[in-house]
Amino acid sequence: KDIDAAADALRYAKRPRIHTGLGVSPSHLRDKLRMTEEECLERAAHCVAYAKKFCDDVQFYAEDAGRSDFAFLARVIEAVIKAGDNGATVVNIPDTTGYSMPDEFGRRIKYLMDNVDGIENVTLSVHCHNDLGMATALSLAGVRNGATQIECTINGLGERAGNTAMEEVVMAIRMHGDELDAHTDINTREFMKTSRLLTSITGM
């Protein structure tokens, strides 16, 4: 029903994308979803294949990937890439609980780049929370190891301690693009105006 609602909401969108996902950590599988790894694999692939009926661009997030088993995470990502007609176009690796350390998160992204068949044909995204104050560092570690999309917010707004701040990662890429092998065309001259506008709206 969630995917149906998303598809309905996107009827007039110029660039529609459906973003679906499922928990993949032992904690989420055991305590939140009460399902086995095999059930997780089956459901993840089913959700992506179902979403592809409505939209060519489908993103899958592996919730709590930061605390997941490397090998199982790779199996999930490969399953959604191969699901349905051409599978997911974007795979999102979140540090949902803000738990990870940058080096370890970078190794996780590199492991996926090295071990998932077909990952070179999709966009690899990272989505990091700032519970321990490392969302920007985690996101940049992801980019250094193969991620090409960062999910972020103006002023770092987001649940709990917030999400990766767009202005931080963009300026870090601007300053260290060669060593990160990364580039963005985002207009940094708009950051101050956008930040102030958001502050005036949210009061934060």
KOLDREN-88429 format. One record per residue (C-alpha): x, y, z. Coordinates in steps of 0.25 Angstrom, whole numbers, plus 5000, padded with zeros to 4 digits. Example, Ala and Ser with C-alpha at 12.3 -4.5 7.8 and 13.67 -1.06 7.14 Angstrom:
<recs>
504949825031505549965029
</recs>
This chain:
<recs>
500050005000501250105003501750074989500350094983500250224990501650274986501250234971499950314972500650434978501650434966500650434955501050574950502550574954503550604943504650514949503850414958504650324967504050224977504950204989504650074997505449995007505549895018506349875031507649785029508349785042508249665052507449755062506449805051506249665046506049605060505349705068504649805058504249715046504349575052504849515039505949425035507049465025506449385014505049455016505749595016506449555003505149514997504349635002505349734997505449684983503849674983503749824987504749874977504049784966502649834970503149984970503749964956502349944950502050094953503350164952504650134944505550204955505450124968506350144980506550034991507050065005507649965014507250015027508250005038509249965028510350025037510149905047509849795037510749675033511649715021511349585014509849585016509749735012510449704999509449594997508249684999508849794990509149694979507649634980507049774978507949814967507449684960506049694964504849704953505149784940506549834942506449844957506749964966507450084960507950144973508450064985508550144998509450105010508950175022509650185036508250195042508650205056509850285054510650175060511850155050513250205050513750265037514850165034513850045036512750115028513750135016514149985017512649955016512450035004513749974997513349835001512049854993512749914981513649794981512649684984511349724978511049674963510449794955510749904965511549974955510249994947509450074958509650194967510250164981509650254991510050285006509050335016509750375030509250425043509950515052509750445066511250445069511550565061512150495049511150495038511950585029513250495031512450365029511850425016513250465011513750325014512650265006512950354994514450324995514050174994513150184982511850254986511350354976510150414983510050474997508650495004508750615012507950735017508150885018508650925032508750775035507350765039506850625042506350535053507050515066508350595064508150615049508650575036509850605028509950755025509950785010510750915011511850835019511950725009511950814997513050905002513850785006513750724992514050864987515350874995515750724994515150684981516450624975516750534987515250494988515250474973513850554974513250674968511850744969511250864961510450914973510451064974511051094987510651244986509251204989509551135003509451255012508151305006507551165007508051135021507451265026506151235019506051105025506451165039505351265038504351155034504751055045505251145056506451045057
</recs>
